[in-house]
């Protein structure tokens, strides 16, 4: 497939814009005395420990002479130490010294602060769209993308606030629901926290350390019935089966907690969620039209035996 001139020009324009925004053309990265390439070398050494110089040059796509000059400057500053590779004296292994690790930590903090300042003027929705777009760019251009690391964990401080905020923002942007939905979610979260019931549990899905979804299991109308609540998957992480994993975890917990039946409430326009529930064995009990959250909705109750 041929690549059009317009596409090429858009990519070049984006590159010029982004290098200006992140300061690649500045003398030092994030107000430091290190260039972007030097910072990347420091990152690789800090992340990987001892690295053979040939591997480092290949993985970063650097000219051998250029990398040698960078490591020479690091040597002069006492940031690295070198030794012959075991088993092959012709190869050299380089690693950070204590001073090098301290320098990397300081530079890493400065870069983190610089990115935080860059994002600060943006609202949460704009930040989410920006991060999702960046993730898409990486996914499309990475020749050997690593599979995303999806982890389910229990709730930690700050998670309940995130669940309420993301439900409110996503359902407003995707379906036009008003603030009463966020109020409902806040009530569910508050009751969960106040009850501290051992037969309740909540989970956060993380992808490469970033929050990507949630689900809760809470007691229902009687001692044999549980309720699945607040299933959410962030738009940028859909397609990774996160929703199914969250629902499966909820079902496993409900069984261990001694429930014999589990129910949930949803609306028919949430197609992806409905397909997850169907695959997990839920069946539709009843439905009716309601006016909630500023919209006309087809309200549905689903359940299944445990």
C-alpha positions as CSV (number, residue, x, y, z in Angstrom):
1,X,0.0,0.0,0.0
2,X,1.4,3.4,-1.0
3,X,1.7,6.2,1.5
4,X,0.2,9.5,0.5
5,X,2.0,12.8,0.7
6,X,-0.6,14.2,3.1
7,X,0.0,11.4,5.6
8,X,3.8,12.0,5.4
9,X,3.4,15.7,6.0
10,X,1.0,15.1,8.9
11,X,3.6,12.8,10.6
12,X,6.4,15.3,10.0
13,X,4.3,18.2,11.3
14,X,3.5,16.1,14.4
15,X,7.2,15.3,15.0
16,X,8.1,19.0,14.8
17,X,5.3,19.9,17.2
18,X,6.0,17.2,19.7
19,X,9.8,17.8,19.8
20,X,9.1,21.4,20.6
21,X,6.6,20.6,23.3
22,X,8.8,18.2,25.2
23,X,12.0,20.2,24.7
24,X,14.0,17.8,22.6
25,X,15.7,20.7,20.9
26,X,16.7,22.3,24.2
27,X,20.3,22.1,25.4
28,X,19.2,20.0,28.4
29,X,16.2,17.7,29.0
30,X,13.8,18.9,31.7
31,X,16.1,21.7,32.8
32,X,19.1,19.3,33.3
33,X,22.5,19.2,31.7
34,X,21.6,15.9,29.8
35,X,20.3,15.6,26.3
36,X,17.4,13.3,25.4
37,X,19.7,10.6,24.1
38,X,21.9,10.7,27.3
39,X,18.8,10.5,29.4
40,X,17.7,7.5,27.4
41,X,21.0,5.8,27.9
42,X,20.8,6.5,31.7
43,X,17.3,5.0,31.7
44,X,18.4,1.8,30.0
45,X,21.3,1.3,32.4
46,X,19.1,2.0,35.4
47,X,16.4,-0.4,34.1
48,X,18.6,-3.2,33.0
49,X,21.6,-3.1,35.3
50,X,24.8,-4.3,33.6
51,X,24.4,-4.1,29.8
52,X,26.9,-5.2,27.1
53,X,27.7,-2.1,25.1
54,X,27.0,-3.8,21.8
55,X,23.5,-4.7,23.0
56,X,22.9,-1.2,24.2
57,X,24.0,0.3,20.9
58,X,21.8,-2.1,18.9
59,X,18.7,-1.7,21.1
60,X,18.9,2.1,21.0
61,X,19.9,2.3,17.3
62,X,23.0,4.5,18.1
63,X,26.2,4.9,16.2
64,X,29.0,3.1,18.0
65,X,31.1,6.3,18.1
66,X,28.2,8.4,19.4
67,X,27.5,5.9,22.2
68,X,31.2,5.7,23.0
69,X,31.3,9.5,23.5
70,X,28.3,9.4,25.7
71,X,29.7,6.7,27.9
72,X,33.0,8.6,28.0
73,X,31.3,11.7,29.4
74,X,29.5,9.5,31.9
75,X,32.9,8.1,32.9
76,X,34.3,11.5,33.5
77,X,31.4,12.3,35.8
78,X,31.7,9.1,37.7
79,X,28.3,7.8,36.6
80,X,29.3,4.5,35.1
81,X,31.8,1.7,35.6
82,X,32.9,-0.9,33.0
83,X,34.2,-4.4,33.0
84,X,35.0,-7.2,30.6
85,X,32.1,-9.5,29.9
86,X,32.4,-12.9,31.4
87,X,33.1,-15.5,28.8
88,X,34.2,-13.0,26.2
89,X,36.9,-10.6,27.1
90,X,36.4,-8.7,23.8
91,X,33.0,-7.4,25.0
92,X,32.4,-4.7,27.6
93,X,29.7,-4.5,30.2
94,X,28.7,-1.1,31.5
95,X,26.6,-0.3,34.6
96,X,25.7,2.7,36.7
97,X,27.6,3.6,39.8
98,X,25.9,4.8,43.0
99,X,26.4,8.4,41.7
100,X,24.9,7.3,38.4
101,X,21.8,5.9,40.0
102,X,21.4,9.1,42.1
103,X,21.7,11.1,38.9
104,X,19.2,9.0,37.1
105,X,16.7,9.3,40.0
106,X,17.1,13.1,40.0
107,X,16.6,13.3,36.2
108,X,13.7,10.9,36.3
109,X,11.9,13.1,38.9
110,X,12.5,16.2,36.8
111,X,11.1,14.5,33.7
112,X,8.0,13.4,35.7
113,X,7.5,16.9,37.0
114,X,7.8,18.3,33.5
115,X,5.2,15.9,32.1
116,X,2.9,16.6,35.0
117,X,3.2,20.4,34.3
118,X,2.4,19.7,30.6
119,X,-0.7,17.8,31.5
120,X,-1.9,20.0,34.4
121,X,-3.9,22.5,32.2
122,X,-5.9,19.7,30.6
123,X,-9.1,18.3,32.1
124,X,-9.3,14.6,33.0
125,X,-11.2,13.9,29.8
126,X,-8.6,15.6,27.7
127,X,-5.8,13.8,29.5
128,X,-7.5,10.4,28.9
129,X,-7.9,11.2,25.2
130,X,-4.3,12.3,24.9
131,X,-3.0,9.2,26.6
132,X,-5.2,6.9,24.6
133,X,-4.0,8.5,21.4
134,X,-0.4,8.1,22.4
135,X,-1.0,4.5,23.2
136,X,-2.5,4.0,19.8
137,X,0.5,5.6,18.1
138,X,2.8,3.2,20.0
139,X,0.7,0.2,19.2
140,X,0.6,1.0,15.5
141,X,4.3,1.8,15.1
142,X,5.9,-0.7,17.4
143,X,7.3,-3.6,15.4
144,X,7.5,-5.9,18.4
145,X,4.9,-4.7,20.9
146,X,5.0,-6.5,24.2
147,X,1.7,-7.9,25.3
148,X,0.1,-5.6,27.8
149,X,0.4,-6.8,31.4
150,X,-3.2,-6.9,32.8
151,X,-3.4,-7.3,36.6
152,X,-6.5,-7.5,38.8
153,X,-6.0,-6.2,42.4
154,X,-8.0,-5.2,45.4
155,X,-8.9,-1.6,46.2
156,X,-6.3,0.9,47.4
157,X,-6.5,4.5,48.7
158,X,-7.8,6.7,45.9
159,X,-9.5,4.0,43.9
160,X,-13.0,4.7,45.0
161,X,-12.7,8.3,44.0
162,X,-11.3,7.2,40.6
163,X,-14.2,4.8,40.1
164,X,-16.8,7.6,40.8
165,X,-15.0,10.1,38.6
166,X,-14.4,7.8,35.6
167,X,-18.0,6.5,35.7
168,X,-19.3,10.1,35.7
169,X,-17.0,11.3,32.9
170,X,-17.3,8.3,30.6
171,X,-21.0,8.0,30.7
172,X,-21.5,11.7,30.2
173,X,-19.1,11.8,27.2
174,X,-20.3,8.5,25.6
175,X,-24.0,8.5,26.4
176,X,-24.8,12.0,27.5
177,X,-25.9,11.0,30.9
178,X,-26.3,13.8,33.5
179,X,-24.8,14.2,36.9
180,X,-27.4,12.0,38.7
181,X,-25.5,9.0,37.4
182,X,-22.3,10.0,39.1
183,X,-24.3,10.7,42.2
184,X,-25.7,7.1,42.1
185,X,-22.1,5.7,41.6
186,X,-20.9,7.9,44.5
187,X,-23.6,6.4,46.7
188,X,-22.7,2.8,45.8
189,X,-19.0,3.5,46.6
190,X,-19.9,5.3,49.9
191,X,-22.1,2.4,51.1
192,X,-19.4,-0.1,50.1
193,X,-16.7,1.8,52.1
194,X,-19.0,2.4,55.1
195,X,-20.2,-1.2,55.4
196,X,-16.8,-2.8,55.4
197,X,-18.6,-6.1,54.8
198,X,-16.5,-9.2,54.5
199,X,-19.0,-10.4,51.9
200,X,-18.2,-7.4,49.7
201,X,-15.2,-6.9,47.5
202,X,-14.0,-4.6,44.8
203,X,-11.3,-4.9,42.1
204,X,-9.3,-2.6,39.9
205,X,-7.9,-3.8,36.6
206,X,-4.5,-2.4,35.7
207,X,-2.7,-2.4,32.4
208,X,1.0,-1.9,32.7
209,X,0.4,-0.2,36.0
210,X,-2.4,2.1,34.8
211,X,-6.0,1.8,36.0
212,X,-8.1,0.3,33.3
213,X,-11.3,-0.9,34.9
214,X,-13.3,-1.8,37.9
215,X,-16.0,-4.1,39.3
216,X,-17.7,-4.6,42.7
217,X,-19.5,-7.5,44.4
218,X,-21.9,-6.6,47.2
219,X,-24.6,-8.3,49.2
220,X,-28.1,-8.2,47.6
221,X,-31.7,-8.3,48.9
222,X,-31.2,-11.5,50.9
223,X,-28.3,-13.5,52.3
224,X,-28.2,-15.8,49.3
225,X,-28.0,-13.1,46.7
226,X,-25.0,-11.0,45.6
227,X,-25.0,-8.0,43.2
228,X,-22.4,-7.2,40.6
229,X,-21.9,-3.4,40.5
230,X,-19.8,-0.7,38.8
231,X,-18.3,-2.7,35.9
232,X,-16.1,-0.3,33.9
233,X,-13.4,-0.6,31.2
234,X,-11.6,2.4,30.0
235,X,-12.0,3.0,26.3
236,X,-8.3,2.8,25.6
237,X,-8.1,-0.7,27.0
238,X,-11.1,-2.3,25.5
239,X,-10.5,-5.4,23.5
240,X,-8.2,-6.9,26.1
241,X,-10.9,-9.0,27.7
242,X,-10.6,-6.9,30.9
243,X,-14.4,-6.8,31.4
244,X,-14.6,-10.6,31.2
245,X,-11.8,-11.1,33.7
246,X,-13.4,-8.6,36.1
247,X,-16.8,-10.4,35.9
248,X,-15.2,-13.8,36.3
249,X,-13.3,-12.6,39.4
250,X,-16.6,-11.2,40.8
251,X,-18.3,-14.6,40.3
252,X,-15.4,-16.5,42.0
253,X,-15.6,-14.3,45.0
254,X,-19.4,-14.5,45.2
255,X,-19.1,-18.3,45.3
256,X,-16.4,-18.3,48.0
257,X,-18.5,-15.9,50.0
258,X,-21.4,-18.4,50.1
259,X,-23.8,-16.6,47.8
260,X,-26.1,-18.9,45.7
261,X,-27.3,-16.3,43.1
262,X,-25.9,-13.1,41.7
263,X,-27.8,-10.2,40.0
264,X,-27.0,-7.0,38.1
265,X,-28.7,-4.0,36.6
266,X,-27.8,-2.5,33.2
267,X,-29.4,-0.9,30.2
268,X,-29.7,-2.3,26.7
269,X,-27.5,0.3,25.0
270,X,-24.4,-1.1,26.7
271,X,-23.8,-3.7,24.1
272,X,-20.3,-4.7,25.1
273,X,-21.2,-5.2,28.7
274,X,-24.3,-7.2,27.8
275,X,-22.2,-9.6,25.7
276,X,-19.8,-10.1,28.6
277,X,-22.8,-10.9,30.9
278,X,-24.2,-13.3,28.4
279,X,-20.9,-15.1,28.0
280,X,-20.6,-15.3,31.8
281,X,-23.9,-17.2,32.0
282,X,-26.3,-14.3,33.1
283,X,-29.8,-14.3,31.6
284,X,-32.3,-11.4,31.3
285,X,-35.0,-11.5,34.0
286,X,-37.0,-8.4,33.0
287,X,-36.8,-5.0,31.4
288,X,-38.8,-1.8,31.2
289,X,-38.5,1.8,29.9
290,X,-37.4,4.4,32.5
291,X,-36.3,8.0,32.5
292,X,-33.0,8.2,34.4
293,X,-29.8,10.2,34.2
294,X,-31.5,12.6,31.7
295,X,-32.3,10.0,29.1
296,X,-34.9,7.5,28.1
297,X,-33.4,4.1,28.9
298,X,-34.4,0.4,28.6
299,X,-33.6,-0.8,32.1
300,X,-32.7,-4.5,32.5
301,X,-32.2,-6.9,35.4
302,X,-30.0,-9.9,34.8
303,X,-29.1,-12.9,37.1
304,X,-27.6,-16.3,37.2
305,X,-27.1,-19.1,39.7
306,X,-23.8,-19.7,41.4
